[in-house]
């Protein structure tokens, strides 16, 4: 019975990691797209908005993934 429970936990963890990877790709791509769009439309084709957008996407994806893998327990104060 313990092996079945372990397999379920591994499947759950694997699903969470897959979600984290997908979320990271989507958010990084979205940040890069928004940075490129703002660079072309407003800033005269500079590179830093694209890099900043990618960084923000990676940061948001990391925060979401950290919360998903390690949910904080609410303290009864």
MODELLER restraints for C-alpha pairs under 7 A, 6 or more apart:
rsr = mdl.restraints
at = mdl.atoms
rsr.add(forms.Gaussian(group=physical.xy_distance, feature=features.Distance(at['CA:20:A'], at['CA:65:A']), mean=5.27, stdev=0.5))
rsr.add(forms.Gaussian(group=physical.xy_distance, feature=features.Distance(at['CA:23:A'], at['CA:61:A']), mean=5.94, stdev=0.5))
rsr.add(forms.Gaussian(group=physical.xy_distance, feature=features.Distance(at['CA:24:A'], at['CA:58:A']), mean=6.07, stdev=0.5))
rsr.add(forms.Gaussian(group=physical.xy_distance, feature=features.Distance(at['CA:24:A'], at['CA:61:A']), mean=4.90, stdev=0.5))
rsr.add(forms.Gaussian(group=physical.xy_distance, feature=features.Distance(at['CA:27:A'], at['CA:57:A']), mean=4.61, stdev=0.5))
rsr.add(forms.Gaussian(group=physical.xy_distance, feature=features.Distance(at['CA:27:A'], at['CA:58:A']), mean=6.69, stdev=0.5))
rsr.add(forms.Gaussian(group=physical.xy_distance, feature=features.Distance(at['CA:27:A'], at['CA:61:A']), mean=6.41, stdev=0.5))
rsr.add(forms.Gaussian(group=physical.xy_distance, feature=features.Distance(at['CA:28:A'], at['CA:54:A']), mean=4.98, stdev=0.5))
rsr.add(forms.Gaussian(group=physical.xy_distance, feature=features.Distance(at['CA:28:A'], at['CA:57:A']), mean=4.33, stdev=0.5))
rsr.add(forms.Gaussian(group=physical.xy_distance, feature=features.Distance(at['CA:28:A'], at['CA:58:A']), mean=5.46, stdev=0.5))
rsr.add(forms.Gaussian(group=physical.xy_distance, feature=features.Distance(at['CA:31:A'], at['CA:53:A']), mean=4.10, stdev=0.5))
rsr.add(forms.Gaussian(group=physical.xy_distance, feature=features.Distance(at['CA:31:A'], at['CA:54:A']), mean=4.90, stdev=0.5))
rsr.add(forms.Gaussian(group=physical.xy_distance, feature=features.Distance(at['CA:31:A'], at['CA:56:A']), mean=6.67, stdev=0.5))
rsr.add(forms.Gaussian(group=physical.xy_distance, feature=features.Distance(at['CA:31:A'], at['CA:57:A']), mean=5.20, stdev=0.5))
rsr.add(forms.Gaussian(group=physical.xy_distance, feature=features.Distance(at['CA:32:A'], at['CA:50:A']), mean=5.07, stdev=0.5))
rsr.add(forms.Gaussian(group=physical.xy_distance, feature=features.Distance(at['CA:32:A'], at['CA:53:A']), mean=5.12, stdev=0.5))
rsr.add(forms.Gaussian(group=physical.xy_distance, feature=features.Distance(at['CA:32:A'], at['CA:54:A']), mean=4.92, stdev=0.5))
rsr.add(forms.Gaussian(group=physical.xy_distance, feature=features.Distance(at['CA:34:A'], at['CA:53:A']), mean=6.68, stdev=0.5))
rsr.add(forms.Gaussian(group=physical.xy_distance, feature=features.Distance(at['CA:35:A'], at['CA:49:A']), mean=4.65, stdev=0.5))
rsr.add(forms.Gaussian(group=physical.xy_distance, feature=features.Distance(at['CA:35:A'], at['CA:50:A']), mean=4.07, stdev=0.5))
rsr.add(forms.Gaussian(group=physical.xy_distance, feature=features.Distance(at['CA:35:A'], at['CA:53:A']), mean=5.06, stdev=0.5))
rsr.add(forms.Gaussian(group=physical.xy_distance, feature=features.Distance(at['CA:36:A'], at['CA:49:A']), mean=6.72, stdev=0.5))
rsr.add(forms.Gaussian(group=physical.xy_distance, feature=features.Distance(at['CA:36:A'], at['CA:50:A']), mean=5.20, stdev=0.5))
rsr.add(forms.Gaussian(group=physical.xy_distance, feature=features.Distance(at['CA:39:A'], at['CA:45:A']), mean=4.95, stdev=0.5))
rsr.add(forms.Gaussian(group=physical.xy_distance, feature=features.Distance(at['CA:39:A'], at['CA:46:A']), mean=5.70, stdev=0.5))
rsr.add(forms.Gaussian(group=physical.xy_distance, feature=features.Distance(at['CA:39:A'], at['CA:49:A']), mean=6.02, stdev=0.5))
